[in-house]
Amino acid sequence: MAYDDNNIFAKILRGEMPCNKVYEDDKVFAFLDIMPRSAGHTLVIPKAKAVNMLDIEPDDLCDLMRGVRMLAPVVKRAMSADGLLIQQFNEAAAGQMVFHIHFHIVPRFEGQPLKPCASKMEDAEILAANAAKIIAAMETA
């Protein structure tokens, strides 16, 4: 599958679509999922163009994983989560919905079931508040 420069994450990277950004450096970009499976559900994407794990350059994957590793404990702490689910899907048959490689950092809470994937848009105010918590936790890290 060829990379589509018009996928939603490419548009977010170019500033053509809004998002609740929580982190950015020269290699990766992180923002909140607008249909979170739990509070604080964060997406981490590379700035490099890649559809998924099957075509990403090894150095770009290393940069992406460094971003995931740096953000995971921040998201856990910010959301006072009991644990984290880290997910990554490759191709439609495996559940990939946006064809720009990305990792999900999903806070988990004891006794709270996950919402289904792409089930309900979260209120903008809640997303903004959760993004602020994650940004604040990063600043105190």
N, CA, C and O atoms as CSV, one atom per row, in Angstrom:
chain,resi,resn,atom,element,x,y,z
A,1,MET,N,N,0.847,-1.181,0.000
A,1,MET,CA,C,0.000,0.000,0.000
A,1,MET,C,C,0.892,1.243,0.000
A,1,MET,O,O,1.814,1.351,0.809
A,2,ALA,N,N,0.620,2.160,-0.892
A,2,ALA,CA,C,1.377,3.409,-0.967
A,2,ALA,C,C,0.874,4.389,0.094
A,2,ALA,O,O,-0.304,4.393,0.453
A,3,TYR,N,N,1.786,5.207,0.579
A,3,TYR,CA,C,1.432,6.223,1.567
A,3,TYR,C,C,0.532,7.275,0.912
A,3,TYR,O,O,0.809,7.739,-0.194
A,4,ASP,N,N,-0.537,7.640,1.602
A,4,ASP,CA,C,-1.486,8.650,1.128
A,4,ASP,C,C,-1.237,9.948,1.881
A,4,ASP,O,O,-1.482,10.027,3.085
A,5,ASP,N,N,-0.751,10.966,1.176
A,5,ASP,CA,C,-0.460,12.263,1.796
A,5,ASP,C,C,-1.712,12.978,2.300
A,5,ASP,O,O,-1.604,14.009,2.965
A,6,ASN,N,N,-2.888,12.452,1.998
A,6,ASN,CA,C,-4.130,13.070,2.454
A,6,ASN,C,C,-4.772,12.330,3.612
A,6,ASN,O,O,-5.928,12.596,3.940
A,7,ASN,N,N,-4.047,11.396,4.247
A,7,ASN,CA,C,-4.630,10.744,5.421
A,7,ASN,C,C,-4.745,11.762,6.549
A,7,ASN,O,O,-4.049,12.777,6.555
A,8,ILE,N,N,-5.616,11.486,7.487
A,8,ILE,CA,C,-5.922,12.450,8.555
A,8,ILE,C,C,-4.697,12.826,9.375
A,8,ILE,O,O,-4.568,13.980,9.784
A,9,PHE,N,N,-3.795,11.881,9.626
A,9,PHE,CA,C,-2.615,12.201,10.427
A,9,PHE,C,C,-1.636,13.074,9.649
A,9,PHE,O,O,-0.981,13.934,10.239
A,10,ALA,N,N,-1.523,12.874,8.342
A,10,ALA,CA,C,-0.689,13.752,7.514
A,10,ALA,C,C,-1.246,15.173,7.552
A,10,ALA,O,O,-0.488,16.142,7.604
A,11,LYS,N,N,-2.570,15.291,7.526
A,11,LYS,CA,C,-3.201,16.613,7.602
A,11,LYS,C,C,-2.961,17.256,8.963
A,11,LYS,O,O,-2.742,18.464,9.047
A,12,ILE,N,N,-3.001,16.462,10.022
A,12,ILE,CA,C,-2.703,16.991,11.361
A,12,ILE,C,C,-1.261,17.475,11.412
A,12,ILE,O,O,-0.993,18.557,11.934
A,13,LEU,N,N,-0.334,16.697,10.882
A,13,LEU,CA,C,1.078,17.096,10.870
A,13,LEU,C,C,1.284,18.402,10.112
A,13,LEU,O,O,2.120,19.215,10.506
A,14,ARG,N,N,0.547,18.614,9.047
A,14,ARG,CA,C,0.679,19.846,8.254
A,14,ARG,C,C,-0.108,21.011,8.859
A,14,ARG,O,O,-0.043,22.127,8.343
A,15,GLY,N,N,-0.843,20.771,9.934
A,15,GLY,CA,C,-1.630,21.835,10.559
A,15,GLY,C,C,-2.939,22.108,9.854
A,15,GLY,O,O,-3.562,23.144,10.086
A,16,GLU,N,N,-3.371,21.189,8.990
A,16,GLU,CA,C,-4.617,21.364,8.247
A,16,GLU,C,C,-5.832,20.869,9.018
A,16,GLU,O,O,-6.967,21.208,8.683
A,17,MET,N,N,-5.596,20.075,10.039
A,17,MET,CA,C,-6.671,19.560,10.888
A,17,MET,C,C,-6.279,19.833,12.337
A,17,MET,O,O,-5.105,19.727,12.692
A,18,PRO,N,N,-7.257,20.184,13.175
A,18,PRO,CA,C,-6.936,20.448,14.582
A,18,PRO,C,C,-6.688,19.161,15.361
A,18,PRO,O,O,-7.111,18.078,14.958
A,19,CYS,N,N,-6.001,19.306,16.473
A,19,CYS,CA,C,-5.794,18.184,17.391
A,19,CYS,C,C,-5.446,18.741,18.758
A,19,CYS,O,O,-5.173,19.932,18.906
A,20,ASN,N,N,-5.458,17.869,19.757
A,20,ASN,CA,C,-5.026,18.232,21.102
A,20,ASN,C,C,-3.605,17.700,21.269
A,20,ASN,O,O,-3.386,16.607,21.792
A,21,LYS,N,N,-2.648,18.506,20.810
A,21,LYS,CA,C,-1.241,18.110,20.838
A,21,LYS,C,C,-0.735,18.068,22.274
A,21,LYS,O,O,-1.013,18.964,23.071
A,22,VAL,N,N,0.021,16.999,22.592
A,22,VAL,CA,C,0.644,16.907,23.909
A,22,VAL,C,C,2.166,16.911,23.826
A,22,VAL,O,O,2.842,17.163,24.824
A,23,TYR,N,N,2.713,16.630,22.630
A,23,TYR,CA,C,4.167,16.600,22.488
A,23,TYR,C,C,4.546,16.686,21.018
A,23,TYR,O,O,3.846,16.180,20.140
A,24,GLU,N,N,5.688,17.350,20.776
A,24,GLU,CA,C,6.251,17.379,19.427
A,24,GLU,C,C,7.735,17.623,19.526
A,24,GLU,O,O,8.190,18.447,20.319
A,25,ASP,N,N,8.498,16.896,18.707
A,25,ASP,CA,C,9.901,17.201,18.494
A,25,ASP,C,C,10.162,17.090,16.996
A,25,ASP,O,O,9.213,17.067,16.212
A,26,ASP,N,N,11.417,17.020,16.586
A,26,ASP,CA,C,11.703,16.998,15.153
A,26,ASP,C,C,11.385,15.668,14.489
A,26,ASP,O,O,11.380,15.589,13.260
A,27,LYS,N,N,11.116,14.607,15.274
A,27,LYS,CA,C,10.865,13.274,14.718
A,27,LYS,C,C,9.456,12.742,14.956
A,27,LYS,O,O,8.928,12.008,14.121
A,28,VAL,N,N,8.834,13.105,16.094
A,28,VAL,CA,C,7.526,12.550,16.446
A,28,VAL,C,C,6.546,13.636,16.867
A,28,VAL,O,O,6.922,14.761,17.193
A,29,PHE,N,N,5.285,13.254,16.846
A,29,PHE,CA,C,4.180,14.140,17.205
A,29,PHE,C,C,3.191,13.297,17.998
A,29,PHE,O,O,2.914,12.159,17.618
A,30,ALA,N,N,2.656,13.829,19.088
A,30,ALA,CA,C,1.699,13.083,19.910
A,30,ALA,C,C,0.494,13.963,20.222
A,30,ALA,O,O,0.619,15.158,20.492
A,31,PHE,N,N,-0.671,13.334,20.175
A,31,PHE,CA,C,-1.922,14.050,20.401
A,31,PHE,C,C,-2.962,13.069,20.924
A,31,PHE,O,O,-2.788,11.853,20.848
A,32,LEU,N,N,-4.051,13.625,21.458
A,32,LEU,CA,C,-5.106,12.774,22.008
A,32,LEU,C,C,-6.017,12.239,20.912
A,32,LEU,O,O,-6.344,12.934,19.950
A,33,ASP,N,N,-6.413,10.992,21.086
A,33,ASP,CA,C,-7.391,10.362,20.204
A,33,ASP,C,C,-8.736,11.034,20.456
A,33,ASP,O,O,-9.143,11.194,21.607
A,34,ILE,N,N,-9.429,11.428,19.392
A,34,ILE,CA,C,-10.724,12.108,19.574
A,34,ILE,C,C,-11.846,11.139,19.914
A,34,ILE,O,O,-12.932,11.556,20.319
A,35,MET,N,N,-11.586,9.850,19.750
A,35,MET,CA,C,-12.540,8.816,20.149
A,35,MET,C,C,-11.808,7.855,21.093
A,35,MET,O,O,-11.550,6.702,20.749
A,36,PRO,N,N,-11.481,8.355,22.287
A,36,PRO,CA,C,-10.620,7.580,23.178
A,36,PRO,C,C,-11.276,6.322,23.734
A,36,PRO,O,O,-12.484,6.271,23.967
A,37,ARG,N,N,-10.441,5.318,23.935
A,37,ARG,CA,C,-10.903,4.087,24.575
A,37,ARG,C,C,-10.907,4.248,26.084
A,37,ARG,O,O,-11.589,3.507,26.792
A,38,SER,N,N,-10.135,5.229,26.583
A,38,SER,CA,C,-10.159,5.624,27.990
A,38,SER,C,C,-9.608,7.045,28.068
A,38,SER,O,O,-9.024,7.542,27.105
A,39,ALA,N,N,-9.792,7.689,29.199
A,39,ALA,CA,C,-9.332,9.066,29.384
A,39,ALA,C,C,-7.815,9.141,29.200
A,39,ALA,O,O,-7.069,8.362,29.794
A,40,GLY,N,N,-7.370,10.084,28.374
A,40,GLY,CA,C,-5.950,10.286,28.150
A,40,GLY,C,C,-5.369,9.459,27.009
A,40,GLY,O,O,-4.156,9.478,26.800
A,41,HIS,N,N,-6.197,8.740,26.272
A,41,HIS,CA,C,-5.755,7.909,25.141
A,41,HIS,C,C,-4.965,8.791,24.168
A,41,HIS,O,O,-5.511,9.709,23.555
A,42,THR,N,N,-3.677,8.493,24.042
A,42,THR,CA,C,-2.742,9.306,23.277
A,42,THR,C,C,-2.239,8.536,22.061
A,42,THR,O,O,-1.984,7.334,22.133
A,43,LEU,N,N,-2.101,9.243,20.948
A,43,LEU,CA,C,-1.546,8.673,19.724
A,43,LEU,C,C,-0.164,9.278,19.498
A,43,LEU,O,O,0.028,10.485,19.648
A,44,VAL,N,N,0.788,8.436,19.138
A,44,VAL,CA,C,2.144,8.885,18.853
A,44,VAL,C,C,2.453,8.488,17.419
A,44,VAL,O,O,2.352,7.316,17.055
A,45,ILE,N,N,2.833,9.480,16.601
A,45,ILE,CA,C,3.095,9.239,15.186
A,45,ILE,C,C,4.470,9.780,14.809
A,45,ILE,O,O,4.962,10.723,15.428
A,46,PRO,N,N,5.086,9.183,13.794
A,46,PRO,CA,C,6.332,9.752,13.290
A,46,PRO,C,C,6.023,10.886,12.318
A,46,PRO,O,O,4.948,10.927,11.719
A,47,LYS,N,N,6.956,11.785,12.169
A,47,LYS,CA,C,6.818,12.800,11.125
A,47,LYS,C,C,7.198,12.212,9.770
A,47,LYS,O,O,6.835,12.755,8.726
A,48,ALA,N,N,7.925,11.108,9.793
A,48,ALA,CA,C,8.273,10.400,8.558
A,48,ALA,C,C,7.021,9.774,7.962
A,48,ALA,O,O,6.101,9.391,8.685
A,49,LYS,N,N,6.994,9.675,6.652
A,49,LYS,CA,C,5.864,9.062,5.955
A,49,LYS,C,C,6.034,7.545,5.961
A,49,LYS,O,O,6.992,7.017,5.396
A,50,ALA,N,N,5.104,6.856,6.598
A,50,ALA,CA,C,5.091,5.395,6.604
A,50,ALA,C,C,3.673,4.939,6.878
A,50,ALA,O,O,2.978,5.515,7.715
A,51,VAL,N,N,3.246,3.911,6.177
A,51,VAL,CA,C,1.892,3.381,6.354
A,51,VAL,C,C,1.799,2.615,7.663
A,51,VAL,O,O,0.873,2.830,8.445
A,52,ASN,N,N,2.754,1.720,7.905
A,52,ASN,CA,C,2.715,0.908,9.119
A,52,ASN,C,C,4.084,0.266,9.355
A,52,ASN,O,O,5.075,0.669,8.745
A,53,MET,N,N,4.137,-0.715,10.225
A,53,MET,CA,C,5.378,-1.383,10.601
A,53,MET,C,C,6.052,-2.061,9.406
A,53,MET,O,O,7.256,-2.314,9.428
A,54,LEU,N,N,5.278,-2.351,8.375
A,54,LEU,CA,C,5.797,-3.093,7.236
A,54,LEU,C,C,6.613,-2.245,6.271
A,54,LEU,O,O,7.337,-2.782,5.433
A,55,ASP,N,N,6.500,-0.904,6.383
A,55,ASP,CA,C,7.264,-0.068,5.449
A,55,ASP,C,C,8.061,1.050,6.108
A,55,ASP,O,O,8.761,1.787,5.414
A,56,ILE,N,N,7.977,1.196,7.417
A,56,ILE,CA,C,8.717,2.262,8.070
A,56,ILE,C,C,10.224,1.955,8.066
A,56,ILE,O,O,10.637,0.810,8.249
A,57,GLU,N,N,11.013,2.981,7.859
A,57,GLU,CA,C,12.471,2.825,7.895
A,57,GLU,C,C,12.890,2.517,9.332
A,57,GLU,O,O,12.314,3.071,10.268
A,58,PRO,N,N,13.878,1.648,9.523
A,58,PRO,CA,C,14.294,1.271,10.882
A,58,PRO,C,C,14.651,2.455,11.775
A,58,PRO,O,O,14.276,2.465,12.947
A,59,ASP,N,N,15.364,3.450,11.256
A,59,ASP,CA,C,15.717,4.606,12.087
A,59,ASP,C,C,14.482,5.404,12.492
A,59,ASP,O,O,14.411,5.921,13.607
A,60,ASP,N,N,13.504,5.503,11.582
A,60,ASP,CA,C,12.264,6.209,11.909
A,60,ASP,C,C,11.469,5.453,12.974
A,60,ASP,O,O,10.846,6.062,13.844
A,61,LEU,N,N,11.497,4.127,12.897
A,61,LEU,CA,C,10.829,3.319,13.916
A,61,LEU,C,C,11.500,3.503,15.272
A,61,LEU,O,O,10.819,3.590,16.294
A,62,CYS,N,N,12.822,3.563,15.288
A,62,CYS,CA,C,13.537,3.799,16.559
A,62,CYS,C,C,13.144,5.144,17.154
A,62,CYS,O,O,12.913,5.243,18.360
A,63,ASP,N,N,13.064,6.182,16.322
A,63,ASP,CA,C,12.648,7.503,16.806
A,63,ASP,C,C,11.225,7.452,17.354
A,63,ASP,O,O,10.931,8.038,18.396
A,64,LEU,N,N,10.352,6.752,16.648
A,64,LEU,CA,C,8.960,6.620,17.087
A,64,LEU,C,C,8.883,5.898,18.430
A,64,LEU,O,O,8.157,6.329,19.326
A,65,MET,N,N,9.619,4.814,18.572
A,65,MET,CA,C,9.596,4.055,19.826
A,65,MET,C,C,10.180,4.858,20.985
A,65,MET,O,O,9.710,4.740,22.116
A,66,ARG,N,N,11.198,5.672,20.715
A,66,ARG,CA,C,11.721,6.554,21.775
A,66,ARG,C,C,10.626,7.499,22.252
A,66,ARG,O,O,10.501,7.762,23.448
A,67,GLY,N,N,9.831,8.010,21.307
A,67,GLY,CA,C,8.718,8.889,21.672
A,67,GLY,C,C,7.675,8.167,22.509
A,67,GLY,O,O,7.192,8.706,23.505
A,68,VAL,N,N,7.326,6.950,22.109
A,68,VAL,CA,C,6.350,6.151,22.864
A,68,VAL,C,C,6.889,5.884,24.269
A,68,VAL,O,O,6.172,6.046,25.256
A,69,ARG,N,N,8.146,5.478,24.351
A,69,ARG,CA,C,8.750,5.153,25.650
A,69,ARG,C,C,8.822,6.377,26.561
A,69,ARG,O,O,8.621,6.255,27.769
A,70,MET,N,N,9.101,7.541,26.007
A,70,MET,CA,C,9.171,8.769,26.796
A,70,MET,C,C,7.777,9.188,27.274
A,70,MET,O,O,7.614,9.625,28.414
A,71,LEU,N,N,6.781,9.054,26.404
A,71,LEU,CA,C,5.436,9.528,26.738
A,71,LEU,C,C,4.644,8.574,27.625
A,71,LEU,O,O,3.820,9.027,28.419
A,72,ALA,N,N,4.868,7.280,27.514
A,72,ALA,CA,C,4.053,6.304,28.248
A,72,ALA,C,C,4.001,6.587,29.752
A,72,ALA,O,O,2.902,6.673,30.299
A,73,PRO,N,N,5.137,6.738,30.450
A,73,PRO,CA,C,5.032,6.995,31.888
A,73,PRO,C,C,4.424,8.362,32.211
A,73,PRO,O,O,3.809,8.540,33.262
A,74,VAL,N,N,4.598,9.315,31.310
A,74,VAL,CA,C,4.007,10.646,31.516
A,74,VAL,C,C,2.482,10.550,31.465
A,74,VAL,O,O,1.788,11.105,32.317
A,75,VAL,N,N,1.972,9.844,30.460
A,75,VAL,CA,C,0.516,9.680,30.326
A,75,VAL,C,C,-0.038,8.914,31.530
A,75,VAL,O,O,-1.083,9.276,32.071
A,76,LYS,N,N,0.659,7.865,31.944
A,76,LYS,CA,C,0.208,7.069,33.100
A,76,LYS,C,C,0.105,7.945,34.346
A,76,LYS,O,O,-0.900,7.919,35.057
A,77,ARG,N,N,1.159,8.721,34.600
A,77,ARG,CA,C,1.178,9.592,35.775
A,77,ARG,C,C,0.119,10.694,35.670
A,77,ARG,O,O,-0.602,10.963,36.631
A,78,ALA,N,N,0.030,11.324,34.506
A,78,ALA,CA,C,-0.918,12.435,34.321
A,78,ALA,C,C,-2.356,12.005,34.556
A,78,ALA,O,O,-3.154,12.756,35.117
A,79,MET,N,N,-2.686,10.786,34.123
A,79,MET,CA,C,-4.061,10.312,34.214
A,79,MET,C,C,-4.306,9.489,35.477
A,79,MET,O,O,-5.414,8.993,35.685
A,80,SER,N,N,-3.283,9.340,36.323
A,80,SER,CA,C,-3.384,8.510,37.536
A,80,SER,C,C,-3.888,7.110,37.188
A,80,SER,O,O,-4.742,6.550,37.875
A,81,ALA,N,N,-3.340,6.561,36.109
A,81,ALA,CA,C,-3.770,5.248,35.627
A,81,ALA,C,C,-3.110,4.131,36.427
A,81,ALA,O,O,-2.031,4.302,36.995
A,82,ASP,N,N,-3.777,2.998,36.458
A,82,ASP,CA,C,-3.235,1.807,37.118
A,82,ASP,C,C,-2.286,1.042,36.201
A,82,ASP,O,O,-1.458,0.262,36.674
A,83,GLY,N,N,-2.401,1.260,34.905
A,83,GLY,CA,C,-1.551,0.586,33.928
A,83,GLY,C,C,-1.731,1.225,32.567
A,83,GLY,O,O,-2.454,2.210,32.416
A,84,LEU,N,N,-1.063,0.652,31.579
A,84,LEU,CA,C,-1.139,1.175,30.212
A,84,LEU,C,C,-1.295,0.032,29.225
A,84,LEU,O,O,-0.739,-1.050,29.412
A,85,LEU,N,N,-2.048,0.285,28.185
A,85,LEU,CA,C,-2.119,-0.600,27.035
A,85,LEU,C,C,-1.424,0.136,25.895
A,85,LEU,O,O,-1.798,1.260,25.563
A,86,ILE,N,N,-0.414,-0.492,25.293
A,86,ILE,CA,C,0.268,0.072,24.131
A,86,ILE,C,C,-0.146,-0.785,22.933
A,86,ILE,O,O,0.068,-1.997,22.928
A,87,GLN,N,N,-0.743,-0.145,21.912
A,87,GLN,CA,C,-1.239,-0.883,20.754
A,87,GLN,C,C,-0.694,-0.286,19.459
A,87,GLN,O,O,-0.415,0.909,19.368
A,88,GLN,N,N,-0.552,-1.165,18.459
A,88,GLN,CA,C,-0.140,-0.727,17.127
A,88,GLN,C,C,-0.700,-1.744,16.138
A,88,GLN,O,O,-0.482,-2.945,16.294
A,89,PHE,N,N,-1.423,-1.269,15.120
A,89,PHE,CA,C,-2.102,-2.138,14.157
A,89,PHE,C,C,-1.455,-2.005,12.778
A,89,PHE,O,O,-0.995,-0.927,12.404
A,90,ASN,N,N,-1.424,-3.103,12.028
A,90,ASN,CA,C,-0.831,-3.115,10.693
A,90,ASN,C,C,-1.821,-3.677,9.679
A,90,ASN,O,O,-2.102,-4.875,9.667
A,91,GLU,N,N,-2.337,-2.810,8.843
A,91,GLU,CA,C,-3.273,-3.097,7.769
A,91,GLU,C,C,-4.705,-3.280,8.294
A,91,GLU,O,O,-4.931,-3.581,9.466
A,92,ALA,N,N,-5.642,-3.089,7.390
A,92,ALA,CA,C,-7.061,-3.084,7.749
A,92,ALA,C,C,-7.501,-4.378,8.427
A,92,ALA,O,O,-8.280,-4.340,9.379
A,93,ALA,N,N,-7.017,-5.508,7.954
A,93,ALA,CA,C,-7.424,-6.795,8.530
A,93,ALA,C,C,-7.022,-6.920,9.991
A,93,ALA,O,O,-7.615,-7.701,10.736
A,94,ALA,N,N,-6.020,-6.155,10.405
A,94,ALA,CA,C,-5.559,-6.175,11.796
A,94,ALA,C,C,-6.157,-5.047,12.625
A,94,ALA,O,O,-5.859,-4.928,13.813
A,95,GLY,N,N,-7.001,-4.216,12.010
A,95,GLY,CA,C,-7.663,-3.149,12.737
A,95,GLY,C,C,-7.117,-1.758,12.468
A,95,GLY,O,O,-7.589,-0.792,13.068
A,96,GLN,N,N,-6.133,-1.627,11.582
A,96,GLN,CA,C,-5.611,-0.293,11.275
A,96,GLN,C,C,-6.675,0.499,10.537
A,96,GLN,O,O,-7.227,0.037,9.539
A,97,MET,N,N,-6.962,1.716,11.044
A,97,MET,CA,C,-7.985,2.563,10.437
A,97,MET,C,C,-7.390,3.782,9.750
A,97,MET,O,O,-7.945,4.273,8.768
A,98,VAL,N,N,-6.262,4.276,10.259
A,98,VAL,CA,C,-5.565,5.400,9.643
A,98,VAL,C,C,-4.229,4.857,9.150
A,98,VAL,O,O,-3.473,4.256,9.914
A,99,PHE,N,N,-3.949,5.070,7.883
A,99,PHE,CA,C,-2.795,4.434,7.275
A,99,PHE,C,C,-1.558,5.331,7.286
A,99,PHE,O,O,-0.936,5.606,6.260
A,100,HIS,N,N,-1.241,5.768,8.499
A,100,HIS,CA,C,0.007,6.433,8.869
A,100,HIS,C,C,0.375,5.747,10.181
A,100,HIS,O,O,-0.392,5.806,11.142
A,101,ILE,N,N,1.534,5.097,10.235
A,101,ILE,CA,C,1.876,4.309,11.423
A,101,ILE,C,C,1.697,5.129,12.693
A,101,ILE,O,O,2.057,6.305,12.743
A,102,HIS,N,N,1.143,4.503,13.704
A,102,HIS,CA,C,0.942,5.173,14.986
A,102,HIS,C,C,0.832,4.142,16.099
A,102,HIS,O,O,0.443,2.994,15.885
A,103,PHE,N,N,1.186,4.591,17.282
A,103,PHE,CA,C,1.030,3.789,18.485
A,103,PHE,C,C,-0.008,4.449,19.367
A,103,PHE,O,O,-0.087,5.674,19.457
A,104,HIS,N,N,-0.801,3.612,20.014
A,104,HIS,CA,C,-1.792,4.060,20.987
A,104,HIS,C,C,-1.207,3.858,22.380
A,104,HIS,O,O,-0.718,2.774,22.702
A,105,ILE,N,N,-1.255,4.894,23.201
A,105,ILE,CA,C,-0.957,4.770,24.627
A,105,ILE,C,C,-2.302,4.938,25.325
A,105,ILE,O,O,-2.859,6.035,25.366
A,106,VAL,N,N,-2.813,3.846,25.869
A,106,VAL,CA,C,-4.167,3.839,26.428
A,106,VAL,C,C,-4.086,3.599,27.937
A,106,VAL,O,O,-3.764,2.493,28.370
A,107,PRO,N,N,-4.379,4.637,28.745
A,107,PRO,CA,C,-4.395,4.434,30.196
A,107,PRO,C,C,-5.455,3.409,30.587
A,107,PRO,O,O,-6.555,3.386,30.034
A,108,ARG,N,N,-5.102,2.562,31.551
A,108,ARG,CA,C,-6.028,1.538,32.042
A,108,ARG,C,C,-6.285,1.760,33.525
A,108,ARG,O,O,-5.386,2.126,34.282
A,109,PHE,N,N,-7.518,1.534,33.916
A,109,PHE,CA,C,-7.958,1.751,35.279
A,109,PHE,C,C,-8.637,0.483,35.780
A,109,PHE,O,O,-9.500,-0.078,35.105
A,110,GLU,N,N,-8.242,0.038,36.965
A,110,GLU,CA,C,-8.827,-1.169,37.566
A,110,GLU,C,C,-10.344,-1.072,37.556
A,110,GLU,O,O,-10.910,-0.061,37.970
A,111,GLY,N,N,-11.001,-2.127,37.082
A,111,GLY,CA,C,-12.454,-2.201,37.105
A,111,GLY,C,C,-13.159,-1.392,36.037
A,111,GLY,O,O,-14.389,-1.372,35.998
A,112,GLN,N,N,-12.409,-0.719,35.160
A,112,GLN,CA,C,-13.039,0.090,34.116
A,112,GLN,C,C,-12.787,-0.554,32.756
A,112,GLN,O,O,-11.639,-0.635,32.320
A,113,PRO,N,N,-13.841,-1.013,32.079
A,113,PRO,CA,C,-13.641,-1.631,30.763
A,113,PRO,C,C,-13.238,-0.585,29.718
A,113,PRO,O,O,-13.568,0.595,29.837
A,114,LEU,N,N,-12.527,-1.042,28.709
A,114,LEU,CA,C,-12.182,-0.168,27.590
A,114,LEU,C,C,-13.416,0.091,26.736
A,114,LEU,O,O,-14.255,-0.792,26.555
A,115,LYS,N,N,-13.515,1.291,26.223
A,115,LYS,CA,C,-14.548,1.589,25.237
A,115,LYS,C,C,-14.139,0.915,23.927
A,115,LYS,O,O,-12.950,0.700,23.694
A,116,PRO,N,N,-15.094,0.584,23.079
A,116,PRO,CA,C,-14.743,0.013,21.769
A,116,PRO,C,C,-13.957,1.018,20.923
A,116,PRO,O,O,-14.088,2.228,21.109
A,117,CYS,N,N,-13.151,0.521,20.005
A,117,CYS,CA,C,-12.397,1.389,19.086
A,117,CYS,C,C,-13.350,2.285,18.301
A,117,CYS,O,O,-14.411,1.848,17.854
A,118,ALA,N,N,-12.955,3.538,18.143
A,118,ALA,CA,C,-13.688,4.492,17.297
A,118,ALA,C,C,-15.182,4.496,17.581
A,118,ALA,O,O,-15.995,4.480,16.657
A,119,SER,N,N,-15.546,4.518,18.867
A,119,SER,CA,C,-16.959,4.388,19.204
A,119,SER,C,C,-17.684,5.707,19.441
A,119,SER,O,O,-18.834,5.856,19.028
A,120,LYS,N,N,-17.031,6.671,20.101
A,120,LYS,CA,C,-17.741,7.900,20.454
A,120,LYS,C,C,-16.761,9.063,20.529
A,120,LYS,O,O,-15.708,8.969,21.161
A,121,MET,N,N,-17.129,10.168,19.869
A,121,MET,CA,C,-16.323,11.381,19.950
A,121,MET,C,C,-16.373,11.923,21.371
A,121,MET,O,O,-17.442,12.007,21.976
A,122,GLU,N,N,-15.219,12.287,21.893
A,122,GLU,CA,C,-15.148,12.862,23.236
A,122,GLU,C,C,-15.442,14.356,23.159
A,122,GLU,O,O,-15.177,14.989,22.137
A,123,ASP,N,N,-15.983,14.915,24.222
A,123,ASP,CA,C,-16.230,16.356,24.297
A,123,ASP,C,C,-14.911,17.115,24.202
A,123,ASP,O,O,-13.910,16.715,24.797
A,124,ALA,N,N,-14.918,18.204,23.456
A,124,ALA,CA,C,-13.705,19.006,23.245
A,124,ALA,C,C,-13.118,19.496,24.569
A,124,ALA,O,O,-11.898,19.552,24.725
A,125,GLU,N,N,-13.982,19.850,25.522
A,125,GLU,CA,C,-13.491,20.361,26.813
A,125,GLU,C,C,-12.746,19.271,27.588
A,125,GLU,O,O,-11.738,19.542,28.240
A,126,ILE,N,N,-13.240,18.064,27.512
A,126,ILE,CA,C,-12.589,16.940,28.211
A,126,ILE,C,C,-11.244,16.640,27.564
A,126,ILE,O,O,-10.255,16.421,28.264
A,127,LEU,N,N,-11.199,16.630,26.237
A,127,LEU,CA,C,-9.926,16.407,25.542
A,127,LEU,C,C,-8.911,17.487,25.912
A,127,LEU,O,O,-7.750,17.181,26.181
A,128,ALA,N,N,-9.339,18.729,25.926
A,128,ALA,CA,C,-8.431,19.832,26.268
A,128,ALA,C,C,-7.925,19.696,27.703
A,128,ALA,O,O,-6.746,19.927,27.969
A,129,ALA,N,N,-8.802,19.325,28.617
A,129,ALA,CA,C,-8.388,19.150,30.021
A,129,ALA,C,C,-7.406,17.997,30.165
A,129,ALA,O,O,-6.430,18.110,30.907
A,130,ASN,N,N,-7.645,16.886,29.464
A,130,ASN,CA,C,-6.727,15.751,29.537
A,130,ASN,C,C,-5.379,16.086,28.895
A,130,ASN,O,O,-4.331,15.683,29.400
A,131,ALA,N,N,-5.408,16.820,27.787
A,131,ALA,CA,C,-4.152,17.249,27.159
A,131,ALA,C,C,-3.362,18.136,28.123
A,131,ALA,O,O,-2.144,17.999,28.239
A,132,ALA,N,N,-4.049,19.035,28.808
A,132,ALA,CA,C,-3.374,19.920,29.770
A,132,ALA,C,C,-2.733,19.114,30.899
A,132,ALA,O,O,-1.637,19.448,31.349
A,133,LYS,N,N,-3.402,18.062,31.359
A,133,LYS,CA,C,-2.829,17.205,32.405
A,133,LYS,C,C,-1.550,16.540,31.924
A,133,LYS,O,O,-0.564,16.479,32.659
A,134,ILE,N,N,-1.563,16.047,30.705
A,134,ILE,CA,C,-0.381,15.358,30.161
A,134,ILE,C,C,0.767,16.349,29.948
A,134,ILE,O,O,1.915,16.047,30.272
A,135,ILE,N,N,0.466,17.500,29.417
A,135,ILE,CA,C,1.497,18.535,29.214
A,135,ILE,C,C,2.094,18.944,30.567
A,135,ILE,O,O,3.311,19.075,30.692
A,136,ALA,N,N,1.246,19.144,31.569
A,136,ALA,CA,C,1.734,19.511,32.902
A,136,ALA,C,C,2.608,18.423,33.495
A,136,ALA,O,O,3.627,18.718,34.119
A,137,ALA,N,N,2.222,17.166,33.309
A,137,ALA,CA,C,3.020,16.046,33.832
A,137,ALA,C,C,4.377,15.972,33.138
A,137,ALA,O,O,5.373,15.592,33.752
A,138,MET,N,N,4.411,16.331,31.874
A,138,MET,CA,C,5.671,16.317,31.136
A,138,MET,C,C,6.600,17.405,31.668
A,138,MET,O,O,7.810,17.206,31.764
A,139,GLU,N,N,6.034,18.535,32.005
A,139,GLU,CA,C,6.834,19.655,32.502
A,139,GLU,C,C,7.410,19.394,33.878
A,139,GLU,O,O,8.405,20.009,34.261
A,140,THR,N,N,6.793,18.481,34.631
A,140,THR,CA,C,7.292,18.174,35.975
A,140,THR,C,C,8.109,16.880,35.993
A,140,THR,O,O,8.545,16.429,37.052
A,141,ALA,N,N,8.309,16.292,34.821
A,141,ALA,CA,C,9.049,15.028,34.745
A,141,ALA,C,C,10.542,15.228,34.954
A,141,ALA,O,O,11.305,14.263,34.920
